[in-house]
């Protein structure tokens, strides 16, 4: 009987004695059961100590078993894992890597293999610290240094890519960078439909506001004009615009011109079209002769 089984049996026996002692009303029997329970509890402490000793011994044995592999064996395992990767047998390669991470956690080839597997799935964020650790172990390894630079570049580009995607998602047509290149397109579109130019140059919120105001005022104007024309026909009088028609017409006109001039102003903004001047050194022929 092993120590764990003995602990379980002792706990069960103690529980049965406690149940008997609770059910009995005889004090002598209760005292006898209590004495027996105390003796079993002492045995339980000894058994639990034996269990802890077995666990500690097993952990020490596991630590002894997990020794770092020789460099040559690690090299062969890494070569085998890369062969599995080349043959599209990724599960087998991952199994080898998992074993090597335990038996050779600080081996440069193992770290490089892990980084390459992360890079293959474009996980640059997790590949960067792995390559950084490998570079610290082998600072003269040119291949690792090159991969570290490439991963650092892609890892740093993720933020700007996300920003670009957010910028593009702000407009269903053109990103903000394209707006700076050609604002004339927005002006032409705004001349036909107010707000469409803003949408085209990436100013979605303003574009939707102008477009919504324009569509609503036009619909209301059509309804009012038809109603006024019908009333004039029934009363046999000439058509004359009422104050609501004039008011909504004014709103539509203001919406049109404000949207048009706002987009047109982007084309006149020198900061959007003018490239920054770069000072370059004069060629030798322009320098004063000494």
C-alpha positions in Angstrom: 0.0 0.0 0.0 1.5 3.3 -1.0 1.4 6.4 1.2 -1.4 8.2 -0.7 -3.7 5.1 -0.4 -2.9 4.9 3.3 -3.8 8.6 3.8 -7.1 8.0 2.1 -7.9 4.9 4.2 -7.0 6.7 7.4 -9.2 9.7 6.5 -12.1 7.3 5.8 -11.6 5.4 9.1 -11.5 8.7 11.0 -14.7 9.8 9.4 -16.4 6.5 10.4 -15.2 6.9 14.0 -16.5 10.4 14.2 -19.9 9.2 12.9 -20.0 6.5 15.5 -19.0 8.8 18.3 -21.7 11.3 17.3 -24.4 8.6 17.2 -23.4 7.1 20.6 -24.7 8.5 23.9 -22.5 6.3 26.1 -19.6 8.4 27.5 -17.3 5.4 27.8 -17.8 4.5 24.2 -17.3 8.1 23.2 -14.0 8.3 25.1 -12.8 5.0 23.6 -13.7 6.2 20.1 -12.0 9.6 20.8 -8.8 7.8 21.9 -8.8 5.7 18.7 -9.4 8.8 16.6 -6.5 10.5 18.1 -4.2 7.6 17.4 -5.4 7.5 13.8 -4.7 11.2 13.4 -1.1 10.6 14.5 -0.8 7.9 11.9 -2.4 10.3 9.4 0.2 12.9 10.0 3.0 10.3 9.5 1.3 9.1 6.2 0.9 12.7 4.9 4.6 13.4 5.7 5.5 10.3 3.7 3.4 11.5 0.8 5.2 14.8 0.8 8.5 13.0 0.9 7.5 10.9 -2.1 6.5 14.0 -4.1 9.7 15.8 -3.3 11.7 12.8 -4.3 9.7 12.5 -7.6 10.4 16.2 -8.3 14.1 15.8 -7.7 14.1 12.7 -9.9 12.3 14.7 -12.7 14.9 17.5 -12.4 17.7 15.0 -12.7 16.0 13.4 -15.7 15.6 16.7 -17.5 19.2 17.5 -18.3 20.3 19.6 -21.1 21.0 17.7 -24.2 24.5 17.7 -25.8 25.0 20.4 -28.4 25.4 17.9 -31.2 22.1 16.2 -30.3 20.3 19.5 -30.1 21.6 20.4 -33.5 20.3 17.1 -34.9 16.9 17.7 -33.3 16.7 21.2 -34.7 17.6 19.9 -38.1 14.9 17.3 -37.9 12.3 19.9 -36.8 13.2 22.1 -39.7 12.8 19.1 -42.1 9.3 18.6 -40.7 8.5 22.2 -41.3 9.8 22.0 -44.9 7.6 19.0 -45.4 4.6 20.8 -43.9 4.5 18.5 -40.9 4.1 21.3 -38.3 2.7 19.2 -35.5 5.8 17.0 -35.5 8.0 20.1 -35.5 6.1 21.6 -32.6 6.5 18.4 -30.6 10.3 18.5 -31.1 10.4 22.2 -30.2 8.4 21.5 -27.0 10.9 18.9 -25.9 13.9 21.0 -26.8 12.4 24.0 -24.8 12.6 21.9 -21.7 15.9 20.1 -22.3 17.8 23.0 -24.0 16.0 26.2 -23.1 19.0 28.5 -23.6 20.3 27.0 -26.8 20.6 29.5 -29.6 19.4 27.1 -32.3 16.3 26.2 -30.3 15.5 29.8 -29.8 16.0 30.6 -33.4 13.8 27.6 -34.4 11.0 28.9 -32.1 11.3 32.4 -33.5 11.2 31.1 -37.1 8.0 29.2 -36.3 6.4 32.3 -34.8 7.5 34.4 -37.8 6.0 31.8 -40.2 2.5 32.7 -38.7 3.4 36.4 -38.6 3.5 36.5 -34.8 6.2 39.2 -34.6 5.2 40.3 -31.1 6.1 37.0 -29.5 9.0 36.3 -31.9 10.8 39.5 -30.9 11.7 38.6 -27.3 12.8 35.1 -28.4 15.2 36.6 -30.9 16.3 39.2 -28.4 17.2 36.5 -25.9 19.1 34.5 -28.6 21.0 37.7 -29.6 22.0 38.3 -26.0 23.3 34.7 -25.8 25.1 34.9 -29.2 25.7 38.6 -30.0 28.0 37.8 -32.9 25.5 35.6 -34.8 24.8 37.7 -37.9 21.7 35.6 -38.9 20.0 36.2 -35.6 20.9 39.9 -35.7 19.4 40.2 -39.1 16.2 38.4 -38.1 15.9 40.5 -35.0 16.1 43.7 -37.1 13.5 42.5 -39.5 11.1 41.4 -36.7 11.6 44.7 -34.9 10.7 46.5 -38.1 7.5 44.5 -38.7 6.7 44.7 -35.0 7.0 48.4 -35.1 5.0 48.6 -38.2 2.0 46.9 -36.6 1.0 50.1 -34.8 1.1 52.2 -38.0 -0.7 49.5 -39.9 -3.5 49.6 -37.3 -3.6 53.3 -37.5 -3.9 53.1 -41.3 -6.7 50.6 -41.1 -8.5 52.8 -38.6 -8.0 55.8 -40.9 -9.3 53.8 -43.9 -12.3 52.5 -41.9 -13.3 56.1 -41.3 -14.2 56.4 -45.0 -15.6 53.8 -47.3 -13.8 55.4 -50.3 -10.3 56.8 -49.8 -7.9 56.9 -46.9 -6.7 60.2 -45.3 -3.3 60.0 -47.0 -5.0 59.9 -50.4 -7.1 63.0 -49.4 -4.0 65.0 -49.1 -2.8 64.0 -52.5 -5.9 65.0 -54.5 -8.5 67.2 -52.8 -9.8 68.3 -56.2 -11.8 65.1 -56.5 -13.7 66.0 -53.4 -14.5 69.5 -54.8 -15.9 68.0 -58.0 -18.1 65.5 -56.1 -19.3 68.2 -53.7 -20.4 70.3 -56.7 -22.9 67.6 -57.6 -24.0 66.3 -54.1 -23.0 68.1 -50.9 -21.2 65.8 -48.5 -20.0 63.3 -51.1 -16.7 65.2 -51.4 -16.1 64.9 -47.7 -16.7 61.2 -47.9 -14.3 60.9 -50.7 -11.5 62.6 -48.9 -12.0 60.7 -45.7 -14.0 63.2 -43.6 -16.9 60.8 -43.1 -18.7 62.4 -40.2 -18.9 65.8 -41.8 -19.8 64.2 -45.1 -22.7 62.3 -43.6 -24.0 65.4 -41.8 -23.9 67.5 -45.0 -25.4 64.7 -47.1 -28.2 64.0 -44.5 -29.1 67.7 -44.3 -29.2 68.0 -48.1 -31.3 64.9 -48.6 -33.8 65.8 -45.9 -34.2 69.4 -47.1 -34.7 68.3 -50.7 -37.3 65.8 -49.7 -39.1 68.3 -47.6 -38.9 71.0 -50.3 -40.4 68.6 -52.9 -43.2 67.8 -50.5 -43.9 71.5 -49.7 -43.7 72.6 -53.4 -46.2 69.8 -54.4 -48.5 70.8 -51.6 -48.3 74.5 -52.4 -48.8 73.9 -56.2 -51.8 71.7 -55.5 -53.4 74.4 -53.2 -52.7 77.1 -55.8 -54.4 74.9 -58.5 -57.5 74.3 -56.4 -57.8 78.0 -55.5 -57.1 79.1 -59.2 -54.2 81.3 -58.3 -50.6 81.5 -59.4 -48.0 79.6 -57.5 -46.0 81.6 -55.0 -43.4 80.1 -52.5 -44.5 80.1 -48.9 -42.2 80.9 -46.0 -41.5 77.2 -45.2 -40.4 76.7 -48.8 -38.1 79.8 -48.6 -36.7 78.7 -45.3 -35.9 75.1 -46.3 -34.6 76.4 -49.6 -32.2 78.7 -47.7 -31.0 75.7 -45.6 -30.4 73.6 -48.7 -28.5 76.4 -50.4 -26.3 77.0 -47.3 -25.6 73.3 -46.9 -24.6 73.1 -50.6 -22.2 76.1 -50.6 -20.7 75.5 -47.2 -19.9 71.8 -48.1 -18.5 72.9 -51.5 -16.3 75.7 -50.1 -15.0 73.6 -47.2 -13.8 70.9 -49.5 -12.4 73.4 -52.0 -10.5 75.0 -49.2 -8.5 71.8 -48.7 -7.1 72.2 -52.2 -5.9 75.7 -51.4 -4.2 74.6 -48.2 -0.5 74.7 -48.9 0.3 72.4 -46.0 -1.5 69.5 -47.8 0.1 69.9 -51.2 3.5 71.4 -50.6 6.2 69.0 -49.8 8.7 70.0 -47.1 11.9 71.4 -48.5 15.0 69.3 -47.8 18.3 71.2 -47.5 21.0 69.4 -49.4 24.7 70.2 -49.3 26.1 72.2 -52.2 28.1 70.3 -54.7 31.8 71.0 -54.7 31.7 73.2 -57.8 29.5 75.7 -55.9 31.7 76.0 -52.9 34.1 78.9 -52.6 37.6 78.2 -54.0 40.4 78.4 -51.4 
